[in-house]
């Protein structure tokens, strides 16, 4: 009975997460296609001018917080996305698949292989050239697209493979976050960095004092974001750190029974409601609250802004000869599945872990191919790696071609019946 309750406890959030990701993947695909279509019409230049227009969100005296619309989306709204990613990472570390090494070793090692080999293949095409800095682009996995495509395959895919890919993608995100923090941040301002860590100390102090008023954390968190923005460390790292600092354990004991009688006072009812709410971890509550916004608004908006490439014959010809585009395509389409397959074989061969029930090597290779759908995170890293517009466009073309090819390869490998685990 306890095993059934434990299974249900993990299965229900997983089903909800996968369902949301599959639906979000469809919206993301529509946003991407719409952006490509618009970019290749007469209003394409007008849209680019729109995203480059300035927006002031705060002006106090001589202080003005003004950035382009594209900047607000890429460095502002994407902070919320990385915050939600960090919440999922925290929950997995505290109470999920990453808690026990025996269970986590398979997707963790697979993710390491699936990030290292693509980077190496990219460097092989760009070593010594101006594109070498883009080695982090093919390391990424787009959770929404990858899990969404997997969900569309339905019963052809073993349930354990979905958990394997989801956990692998989460570890992939951890690696991508570390790469962004250490290799794609600008010149550091130690003063602003010190301010950021002082503010993080304020957040920790608020937790220790038992302050759980969410708007207070939003205000301090916004200041943390601005401090990181000015420090040279990419601002999205603020969302990651704040997400990892969010409590993943209930603040109150599990409420087993709620009884409110006619004679109950408002104070009693309010206390009961507070205890019921606090019986769920803050990280879980925030994830369920914010995740739909990132899945259906933030990521599609990011894709709509960044995927709008005018696919002229000259651009496609230039990308076909560009080591940047070639390195990305080879890294994501070849490096990802091979890296994941080889790393999975290694960890099972050494006895550190075993393949999940019903999962065969074809499934591992197919999941590895789907992990090659880098898309949003790859586009994000491309924008950090390059400043030359031509390099950025070549990288975007490479990401789009690679993501489509990886999705097609993954579907081809996994579309066979689920009982074929060869």
N, C-alpha and C positions, 0 to 999 in steps of 0.2 A: 504493500500500500504506500509506504514511504517513497519507494522508487517511482511509483506512478505519479505521486504528487510532485516529486522532483522533476520528472520528465515534463509534466504539464506546466510546471513553473517556468522552465526554460523554453518549452515549445511555443507557448502562447505569445510571449514577446517576440520570438523569432518569426512566427507566422505574420504578426502585425508588421514587423520591420520589413520582411520580404515583400509583403503585399504593397506597402507604401513605396518601396524602392522600385517595384515593377511599374506601378502607376507613374511614379516620378520619372522613370526612364522614358516612358512614352511621351510625357510632356517635354522632357529634355530633347527628344528626337524631333518633335514638332518645332520647337524653338530653333533648333539647329538648321533644319531644312528651310524654315521661314527666313532665317537670317541669310542663308546662302542665296535663296531666290531673290530677296530684296537687294542684296549686294550686287547682283548681276542684272539689275534693271536700272532705269534712268534715275530713280530716286536713291540709288546706292550712295552716291557722293553726299547727298543731303543727310542721310542717316549717319555717315561718318562725321560730318560737321556737327550733327546734334550731339553725338557722344563726346566730341571734343569741346563742347561749350562748357563754360564755367558755371558752377553752382556754389553759392555761399550758404552754408548751413548755420553759421554762428558769426556774429559781428558784435564786438563789445569794444567801444572806443576805437583805439588804433589796431586792436586785434581782430583779425578776420580769418576764418577757416574756410578757404576757398580752394576747390579742386575741380577738375573736369568730371563730367558725369561718368565717363569710363573709369576714372580713378576711384570715384566713390563706390562704384560697383565692385571693382577688382580688389581694392584695399579696404573698403568699408563693409559692404554686405558680405563679402567672402569671409570676413572675420566670424560672422555668425555661423557660416557653414563649418568652418574649422572648430568652432566652439562645440557644435553638435557632434562632430567627429571625435573630439576629445572626450565628450560625455560617454560616447559608446565605448571608447577605449578604456575609460575609467571603470565602466560597469563590467567590461569583460575581464579586466585585471582583478577586480574585487570579488566578483560573483559570477564569472562566466567561463568561457572556454580558455582564456589565457591565465586562469588562476592556477591550474595544475600543469606542470611541465610535461607530464606524460601525454596529456591530451593536446596541449598547445604546441608541442615540439614539431609535429608534422606541418601544420600551416605556417608556423614561424620560420622554420628552415626553408620551406617552399617559397615563402615570400622573400627571404634573403637571396635565394637563387634566382628568383624572378625579378629582382632589382639589380643584382650585380652583373649578370650576363648581358642584359640589354645595354647597360652603361658601357661595358667593355666593348661590345660590338659597335656602339655609336662612336666611341673613341677611336676604334680601328679605322673608321672612315674619315675622322676629323682631326686626328692627332697632328699637332703642329699648325693647324689652320685656325682661322678666326672663329670657326664654329665649335671648337673644342669645349668651350664653356657650357655648351648645351647638353652635356652628358646626363644631366638629371631629368631631361624631358622624357625619355622612353622608360624611366623607372616607374612611372605612375600607373595606377589602376583607377578607373572611374567606377566607383561602387554602384552608382545609380544605373549606369548602362550595363555593366557586367552582370549584376544580379538581376536586373530587369530582363535581359535577354535569356538568362538561365531560367527565370520564372516562366517565360513564355513557352519553354519546351515542355512544361507540365510533367506528366508521369514518366516521360522518357528519361528523366534525370533522377537518380537516387536521392532521397531526402538528405542523406549524410553529405552529399556533394555540395549542396547549397550551403550548409554550415561550414564546410571546408573552404569554399570560395569566399564566403562572407568574412570568416576569420582571417584568411589570407589577405583579403583586401584591407582589413583593419590594420594588420601589421604593416602592410605596404604603405598605408597612410602614415603610420608612425615613422617609418623610414623617410618618406617624402617630407614630413614636417621637419625632421632633423636635417635633411639636406637643405631645405629652404632656409632654416635658421643659421646654419654654419657656412653655407657656400653661396647663397643668393641674397644676402643682406648687404647693405651699402656700407660706407665708411661710418664707423661707430662714433657716437657722441657719448662719452662716458658719463657726462653730467645728466643727460636725459635718461640714459640707461639706469643710473642710480635712482632717479626719480621714479622710474617704472618699478623697480624692486622695492622702493619704500612704499609705493601704493599697493603692491602685492602684499607687503607686510601688513598694511591696513586691512586688506581683505582677510588675511589670516587672523588678525586681531578681532575683527568683527565676528568671525566664526567662533573663536574661543570665548567671546563674551556672550554668545548665544543670540546674536542679532540675525534674524532671518527675514527681515523686510526686504523683499526682492528689489524694489526701486532703489534702495540705498546701494545695492550691489551693482545695479545698472549704471548709476552715476559714477561710482569709483571705477568700475570696469571700463567706462568710456574714457576716463582719465588715463587708465593704464594703456588703452589703445593709442591715445594721442602721444603718450610718452614713448611708446615703442615706435610709433610713426616717426617721431623726431629723432630717435636714437640711432636710426640706421638699420636696426633689426627689423625684419619685415613685420608689418603691423598685424598680420594674421597670427603670428606667434602669440600675441596677447590673448586671442581667443582660445588657443590651445592650452596655455598655462591656466587660464581661468577655468576652463572645462575640467582640467585634471585636478584642480583644487576644489571642485564641487563635491560635496559629500555623496558617496554612493551607498551609504548605509542609512537605514531609517533613523530619524532623530528621536523617535518614541517607540516603545515596544509595539509589536504587532497587535492591532486591535482585533479581538476575536468576536466581540459581540457589542452591538450598539443598541441601546434601549432608551428611548425618549418618551416619557409619559406625559400625560396632560398637565401634571403639576410641575413639570420641569421649567426652570427659569431660563431666561435668555442667556445668562451667564453659563449655565450648565450645558445648554445646547451649543454655545460657541466653543466651550472647552472641548466638548465631544467632537465637534467638527474639526477642531484644530488637531486633536489626537489622531483622528482618522486620516487627515491629510498628511500628518507627519509620520504615519506608519509606512509611507512610501518614501524611498530615498529621493532627495532633492534632484539628483542627477537624472533619475528615471522620470520624474515629473516634468523637468525642464525639457528633456529629450522628446517626450510625447507632445509637449506644448509647441516647441520650436521646429521640430523636424518637418512637419508638413510645410512650414513656411520656406525652409531651405530646399525641400524637394520640389515644390511646385512654383516657387517664385524666385528664390535667390539663384539656384543653379540654372534654371531656364533663362533667366535674365542675363546671367554671366555668359551663357552660350550664345544668346541672341546678339550680345554686344561684340563678342570676341570671334565668333565663327563666320562673321560676314566678310568673306573674301571674294573679290571679283575674279572669278576663274577664267581669265583670258588665256588664249592660246600661248601667248608669250610667257605668262606666269607659270603655266603648267610645264612648258618646255624648260624654263629656268629651274623649276623645282626638280624636274627629272634629272637634271645634271648637277644638282646641288648636293654636296656631301651631307649637309644638315638634314635635308628631307630624306635622303637615302638612309642615313644613319638612324633616323627616327623610325622609318618604316621597317628596316631590318631588325632594329632593337625590339620594337613592340610585337611584330608579327612572327619573328623567328626566335629572338632572344627570350621573350617572356615565356612561351610554352616550353621551350627546351630547358631554360633555367629552372622552372618549376618542376618539370619532369625529372631532371637530373638530381635536383636537391631532394625531391620526394623519394626517389630510388635510393639515394644515399642514406637518408634517415631511417628508412625501413630495412635496408640491407644491414645496417649496423645494429638493428634491434632496438633503437631508441623509441620507435613507434611503429604502428601498423596502419595499413589502409583502413578507412572506415568501412563498415558493413555495406556490401552491395556496390562498392566503388572499385572499378578496375583501372588499369593503366590508360585505357582509351578515355575514361572519364577524367583522369588527372590531366591528360594532354588537352582535352577539350576545355576544361576549366582554366588551364594555363593560357589557352588561346583567348578565352573571354577576358582574362586578366590583362591581355594586350590592348584592350579598349582603354586607352589612356585618357582621351578626350579632355574633360574639364580641367583636371589637375595638370595634364601635360600642357594644355594651352596656357594655364596659369604660370607654370614654370618657364615656358617659352617667353612669356612677357617679362619675366624677371631676368632671364639669361641674356637676352639680346636687346640692344638699343637701336641697331640699324633696321629700318623698316623692311628692307629686302630680306634680311635674315629672319625677321619675325614672320613675314609672309611665307617664306620657304618652310619654316618650322610648322606653321599652321596647316599648310597644304600636306606636309608629311604626316601630321597628327590625324588629319581628317581621313586621308587614304589608309593609314595604318589602322585606325579604329574601325573603319568599315571592313577592311580585309580581315582583321582579327575576329570581328563579330561573325563574319561569314564562315571563317574556318572553324570557330567554336561550334556554331550551329551544325555544320557538316559533320563534325566529329561526334556530337552528342545527340543527333536526331534519331539514332537507332533506338529500338525498344529498351526500356530500363532493365529488363532481365538479362540483357547482353552486357556482361561486365568484363568482357575480354580486353 
